[in-house]
Amino acid sequence: MSSATTTTTSKVSFASLTPNNLGTVRKLNTVLFPIKYSDKFYRDILAPELEDFCKLIYYNDIPVGIICCRLENQSDGTVKLYIMTMGVLAPYRSLGLGSKGLEAILSAAAANSKPKISHVHLHVQISNTEAKRFYERHGFTEVRVHENYYKKIEPRDAWILEKTIEHA
């Protein structure tokens, strides 16, 4: 991995997504999430403008987590960053890896000027109170409940959580 695409903090590092590590991303998503993602999802997360917002999370050089986002243009001209997936393998949870990954994405959003990102938002299945608390600890607030958001898993409803991005 080149120094341009990898940053290291003690035992934790992040790698940008490339065609070469997309198989790892697919495997992690299969283990972490009850949803099968389309080939379009995997093509889209390789877009150059998403390099700072889609990362593999490594612990001691082992890929143990993933965070994938997309940019969404709003009708008022602002841009929101949507966290599509974020997860860490169960044996590696409670090590701060998710927090470090989320903080890296939030820092990148705050530093991004073209486009300037106004908010970061995401969906959390309403049965996943642990995930909701995690995001709330990082400054996200519940905006509303999106009923029947999930089509193939129960419960179908999701909380929409959002955080305003402060730019320097």
Phi and psi restraints in degrees (value plus and minus 20) as a CYANA .aco file:
   2 SER   PHI    -101.4   -61.4
   2 SER   PSI     136.0   176.0
   3 SER   PHI     -85.7   -45.7
   3 SER   PSI     -40.3    -0.3
   4 ALA   PHI     -90.2   -50.2
   4 ALA   PSI     -46.1    -6.1
   5 THR   PHI    -130.6   -90.6
   5 THR   PSI     -20.3    19.7
   6 THR   PHI    -149.5  -109.5
   6 THR   PSI     113.0   153.0
   7 THR   PHI    -142.3  -102.3
   7 THR   PSI     125.2   165.2
   8 THR   PHI    -144.8  -104.8
   8 THR   PSI     117.2   157.2
   9 THR   PHI    -152.0  -112.0
   9 THR   PSI      88.4   128.4
  10 SER   PHI      27.9    67.9
  10 SER   PSI    -135.3   -95.3
  11 LYS   PHI    -112.1   -72.1
  11 LYS   PSI     -19.9    20.1
  12 VAL   PHI    -127.2   -87.2
  12 VAL   PSI     114.5   154.5
  13 SER   PHI    -161.7  -121.7
  13 SER   PSI     142.2   182.2
  14 PHE   PHI    -146.0  -106.0
  14 PHE   PSI     119.6   159.6
  15 ALA   PHI    -145.4  -105.4
  15 ALA   PSI     117.7   157.7
  16 SER   PHI     -86.7   -46.7
  16 SER   PSI     133.8   173.8
  17 LEU   PHI    -101.0   -61.0
  17 LEU   PSI     119.4   159.4
  18 THR   PHI    -158.7  -118.7
  18 THR   PSI     145.1   185.1
  19 PRO   PHI     -76.1   -36.1
  19 PRO   PSI     -50.0   -10.0
  20 ASN   PHI     -91.2   -51.2
  20 ASN   PSI     -47.4    -7.4
  21 ASN   PHI    -129.8   -89.8
  21 ASN   PSI      -9.3    30.7
  22 LEU   PHI     -85.1   -45.1
  22 LEU   PSI     -51.7   -11.7
  23 GLY   PHI     -81.8   -41.8
  23 GLY   PSI     -58.6   -18.6
  24 THR   PHI     -84.7   -44.7
  24 THR   PSI     -61.5   -21.5
  25 VAL   PHI     -80.1   -40.1
  25 VAL   PSI     -66.3   -26.3
  26 ARG   PHI     -79.4   -39.4
  26 ARG   PSI     -64.8   -24.8
  27 LYS   PHI     -83.4   -43.4
  27 LYS   PSI     -64.9   -24.9
  28 LEU   PHI     -81.3   -41.3
  28 LEU   PSI     -65.2   -25.2
  29 ASN   PHI     -81.0   -41.0
  29 ASN   PSI     -58.8   -18.8
  30 THR   PHI     -82.3   -42.3
  30 THR   PSI     -60.6   -20.6
  31 VAL   PHI     -95.4   -55.4
  31 VAL   PSI     -59.0   -19.0
  32 LEU   PHI    -104.4   -64.4
  32 LEU   PSI     -50.1   -10.1
  33 PHE   PHI    -145.5  -105.5
  33 PHE   PSI     124.2   164.2
  34 PRO   PHI    -102.3   -62.3
  34 PRO   PSI      -1.5    38.5
  35 ILE   PHI    -144.0  -104.0
  35 ILE   PSI     120.2   160.2
  36 LYS   PHI    -113.2   -73.2
  36 LYS   PSI     104.2   144.2
  37 TYR   PHI    -110.5   -70.5
  37 TYR   PSI     125.8   165.8
  38 SER   PHI     -96.5   -56.5
  38 SER   PSI     144.1   184.1
  39 ASP   PHI     -80.8   -40.8
  39 ASP   PSI     -53.8   -13.8
  40 LYS   PHI     -81.8   -41.8
  40 LYS   PSI     -61.4   -21.4
  41 PHE   PHI     -74.1   -34.1
  41 PHE   PSI     -68.4   -28.4
  42 TYR   PHI     -89.6   -49.6
  42 TYR   PSI     -53.3   -13.3
  43 ARG   PHI     -87.1   -47.1
  43 ARG   PSI     -65.5   -25.5
  44 ASP   PHI     -82.6   -42.6
  44 ASP   PSI     -57.7   -17.7
  45 ILE   PHI     -91.2   -51.2
  45 ILE   PSI     -29.2    10.8
  46 LEU   PHI    -108.8   -68.8
  46 LEU   PSI     -20.7    19.3
  47 ALA   PHI     -78.3   -38.3
  47 ALA   PSI     114.1   154.1
  48 PRO   PHI     -74.0   -34.0
  48 PRO   PSI     -56.0   -16.0
  49 GLU   PHI     -90.2   -50.2
  49 GLU   PSI     -30.1     9.9
  50 LEU   PHI    -121.5   -81.5
  50 LEU   PSI     -16.9    23.1
  51 GLU   PHI     -72.7   -32.7
  51 GLU   PSI     -59.7   -19.7
  52 ASP   PHI     -98.6   -58.6
  52 ASP   PSI     -28.4    11.6
  53 PHE   PHI    -138.8   -98.8
  53 PHE   PSI     -19.1    20.9
  54 CYS   PHI    -149.7  -109.7
  54 CYS   PSI      95.0   135.0
  55 LYS   PHI    -159.2  -119.2
  55 LYS   PSI     124.9   164.9
  56 LEU   PHI    -107.2   -67.2
  56 LEU   PSI     119.8   159.8
  57 ILE   PHI    -125.3   -85.3
  57 ILE   PSI     103.3   143.3
  58 TYR   PHI    -130.1   -90.1
  58 TYR   PSI     124.4   164.4
  59 TYR   PHI    -147.5  -107.5
  59 TYR   PSI      99.6   139.6
  60 ASN   PHI      30.2    70.2
  60 ASN   PSI      24.9    64.9
  61 ASP   PHI      46.8    86.8
  61 ASP   PSI      -6.1    33.9
  62 ILE   PHI    -127.2   -87.2
  62 ILE   PSI     108.0   148.0
  63 PRO   PHI     -91.8   -51.8
  63 PRO   PSI      96.2   136.2
  64 VAL   PHI    -144.9  -104.9
  64 VAL   PSI     -23.4    16.6
  65 GLY   PHI    -178.8  -138.8
  65 GLY   PSI     149.3   189.3
  66 ILE   PHI    -169.6  -129.6
  66 ILE   PSI     125.5   165.5
  67 ILE   PHI    -159.1  -119.1
  67 ILE   PSI     106.0   146.0
  68 CYS   PHI    -149.7  -109.7
  68 CYS   PSI     109.3   149.3
  69 CYS   PHI    -148.6  -108.6
  69 CYS   PSI     147.2   187.2
  70 ARG   PHI    -158.8  -118.8
  70 ARG   PSI     135.6   175.6
  71 LEU   PHI    -112.2   -72.2
  71 LEU   PSI     116.0   156.0
  72 GLU   PHI    -145.4  -105.4
  72 GLU   PSI      98.8   138.8
  73 ASN   PHI     -96.3   -56.3
  73 ASN   PSI     111.4   151.4
  74 GLN   PHI    -118.3   -78.3
  74 GLN   PSI     139.2   179.2
  75 SER   PHI     -84.1   -44.1
  75 SER   PSI     -44.2    -4.2
  76 ASP   PHI    -107.3   -67.3
  76 ASP   PSI     -12.8    27.2
  77 GLY   PHI      72.4   112.4
  77 GLY   PSI     -28.2    11.8
  78 THR   PHI    -103.0   -63.0
  78 THR   PSI     149.0   189.0
  79 VAL   PHI    -144.5  -104.5
  79 VAL   PSI     112.8   152.8
  80 LYS   PHI    -130.5   -90.5
  80 LYS   PSI     128.8   168.8
  81 LEU   PHI    -120.2   -80.2
  81 LEU   PSI     105.1   145.1
  82 TYR   PHI    -127.0   -87.0
  82 TYR   PSI     101.5   141.5
  83 ILE   PHI    -102.5   -62.5
  83 ILE   PSI      87.4   127.4
  84 MET   PHI     -98.3   -58.3
  84 MET   PSI     -66.9   -26.9
  85 THR   PHI    -160.9  -120.9
  85 THR   PSI     124.0   164.0
  86 MET   PHI    -175.4  -135.4
  86 MET   PSI     105.0   145.0
  87 GLY   PHI    -182.4  -142.4
  87 GLY   PSI     136.2   176.2
  88 VAL   PHI    -150.2  -110.2
  88 VAL   PSI     116.9   156.9
  89 LEU   PHI     -76.0   -36.0
  89 LEU   PSI     120.5   160.5
  90 ALA   PHI     -68.8   -28.8
  90 ALA   PSI     -66.2   -26.2
  91 PRO   PHI     -84.2   -44.2
  91 PRO   PSI     -34.6     5.4
  92 TYR   PHI    -128.2   -88.2
  92 TYR   PSI     -14.7    25.3
  93 ARG   PHI     -94.8   -54.8
  93 ARG   PSI     140.6   180.6
  94 SER   PHI      49.5    89.5
  94 SER   PSI      -2.3    37.7
  95 LEU   PHI    -126.3   -86.3
  95 LEU   PSI     -16.8    23.2
  96 GLY   PHI      64.6   104.6
  96 GLY   PSI     -12.6    27.4
  97 LEU   PHI     -88.1   -48.1
  97 LEU   PSI     -63.0   -23.0
  98 GLY   PHI     -83.0   -43.0
  98 GLY   PSI     -62.3   -22.3
  99 SER   PHI     -81.7   -41.7
  99 SER   PSI     -64.6   -24.6
 100 LYS   PHI     -85.2   -45.2
 100 LYS   PSI     -58.9   -18.9
 101 GLY   PHI     -84.3   -44.3
 101 GLY   PSI     -66.1   -26.1
 102 LEU   PHI     -83.9   -43.9
 102 LEU   PSI     -62.9   -22.9
 103 GLU   PHI     -81.3   -41.3
 103 GLU   PSI     -57.9   -17.9
 104 ALA   PHI     -83.9   -43.9
 104 ALA   PSI     -61.3   -21.3
 105 ILE   PHI     -88.3   -48.3
 105 ILE   PSI     -63.1   -23.1
 106 LEU   PHI     -84.3   -44.3
 106 LEU   PSI     -59.1   -19.1
 107 SER   PHI     -84.1   -44.1
 107 SER   PSI     -62.1   -22.1
 108 ALA   PHI     -84.1   -44.1
 108 ALA   PSI     -58.3   -18.3
 109 ALA   PHI     -85.1   -45.1
 109 ALA   PSI     -61.3   -21.3
 110 ALA   PHI     -87.9   -47.9
 110 ALA   PSI     -52.3   -12.3
 111 ALA   PHI    -103.1   -63.1
 111 ALA   PSI     -37.3     2.7
 112 ASN   PHI     -93.4   -53.4
 112 ASN   PSI     105.5   145.5
 113 SER   PHI    -132.5   -92.5
 113 SER   PSI     -39.9     0.1
 114 LYS   PHI    -152.2  -112.2
 114 LYS   PSI      76.6   116.6
 115 PRO   PHI    -102.1   -62.1
 115 PRO   PSI     138.5   178.5
 116 LYS   PHI     -99.9   -59.9
 116 LYS   PSI     103.9   143.9
 117 ILE   PHI    -112.5   -72.5
 117 ILE   PSI     104.9   144.9
 118 SER   PHI    -107.4   -67.4
 118 SER   PSI     -57.4   -17.4
 119 HIS   PHI    -165.7  -125.7
 119 HIS   PSI     138.0   178.0
 120 VAL   PHI    -138.1   -98.1
 120 VAL   PSI     114.4   154.4
 121 HIS   PHI    -160.5  -120.5
 121 HIS   PSI     145.8   185.8
 122 LEU   PHI    -184.3  -144.3
 122 LEU   PSI     147.6   187.6
 123 HIS   PHI    -130.4   -90.4
 123 HIS   PSI     122.5   162.5
 124 VAL   PHI    -150.8  -110.8
 124 VAL   PSI     107.5   147.5
 125 GLN   PHI     -77.8   -37.8
 125 GLN   PSI     114.4   154.4
 126 ILE   PHI     -83.6   -43.6
 126 ILE   PSI     -33.8     6.2
 127 SER   PHI    -103.1   -63.1
 127 SER   PSI     -30.1     9.9
 128 ASN   PHI    -118.1   -78.1
 128 ASN   PSI      49.0    89.0
 129 THR   PHI     -85.2   -45.2
 129 THR   PSI     -49.3    -9.3
 130 GLU   PHI     -83.2   -43.2
 130 GLU   PSI     -64.0   -24.0
 131 ALA   PHI     -85.6   -45.6
 131 ALA   PSI     -61.1   -21.1
 132 LYS   PHI     -80.1   -40.1
 132 LYS   PSI     -66.0   -26.0
 133 ARG   PHI     -81.6   -41.6
 133 ARG   PSI     -59.8   -19.8
 134 PHE   PHI     -76.5   -36.5
 134 PHE   PSI     -71.3   -31.3
 135 TYR   PHI     -86.9   -46.9
 135 TYR   PSI     -57.2   -17.2
 136 GLU   PHI     -83.8   -43.8
 136 GLU   PSI     -55.2   -15.2
 137 ARG   PHI     -83.6   -43.6
 137 ARG   PSI     -42.9    -2.9
 138 HIS   PHI    -119.5   -79.5
 138 HIS   PSI      -2.3    37.7
 139 GLY   PHI      71.8   111.8
 139 GLY   PSI     -14.2    25.8
 140 PHE   PHI    -101.3   -61.3
 140 PHE   PSI     128.2   168.2
 141 THR   PHI    -146.1  -106.1
 141 THR   PSI     131.8   171.8
 142 GLU   PHI     -92.9   -52.9
 142 GLU   PSI     106.9   146.9
 143 VAL   PHI    -113.6   -73.6
 143 VAL   PSI     -64.9   -24.9
 144 ARG   PHI    -191.9  -151.9
 144 ARG   PSI     156.0   196.0
 145 VAL   PHI    -122.0   -82.0
 145 VAL   PSI     109.7   149.7
 146 HIS   PHI    -117.4   -77.4
 146 HIS   PSI      86.5   126.5
 147 GLU   PHI     -93.8   -53.8
 147 GLU   PSI     121.8   161.8
 148 ASN   PHI      34.8    74.8
 148 ASN   PSI      16.3    56.3
 149 TYR   PHI     -87.0   -47.0
 149 TYR   PSI     -64.3   -24.3
 150 TYR   PHI    -110.8   -70.8
 150 TYR   PSI     110.5   150.5
 151 LYS   PHI    -112.3   -72.3
 151 LYS   PSI     -49.6    -9.6
 152 LYS   PHI    -136.7   -96.7
 152 LYS   PSI     -16.9    23.1
 153 ILE   PHI    -151.3  -111.3
 153 ILE   PSI     135.4   175.4
 154 GLU   PHI    -134.6   -94.6
 154 GLU   PSI     125.9   165.9
 155 PRO   PHI     -86.6   -46.6
 155 PRO   PSI     134.8   174.8
 156 ARG   PHI    -103.2   -63.2
 156 ARG   PSI     -40.1    -0.1
 157 ASP   PHI    -100.9   -60.9
 157 ASP   PSI     134.5   174.5
 158 ALA   PHI    -158.2  -118.2
 158 ALA   PSI     124.3   164.3
 159 TRP   PHI     -98.4   -58.4
 159 TRP   PSI     122.6   162.6
 160 ILE   PHI    -123.4   -83.4
 160 ILE   PSI     101.3   141.3
 161 LEU   PHI    -132.9   -92.9
 161 LEU   PSI     125.4   165.4
 162 GLU   PHI    -164.4  -124.4
 162 GLU   PSI     131.9   171.9
 163 LYS   PHI    -158.9  -118.9
 163 LYS   PSI     112.9   152.9
 164 THR   PHI     -97.4   -57.4
 164 THR   PSI     118.1   158.1
 165 ILE   PHI    -114.8   -74.8
 165 ILE   PSI     103.9   143.9
 166 GLU   PHI    -112.1   -72.1
 166 GLU   PSI     103.2   143.2
 167 HIS   PHI    -118.7   -78.7
 167 HIS   PSI     123.3   163.3
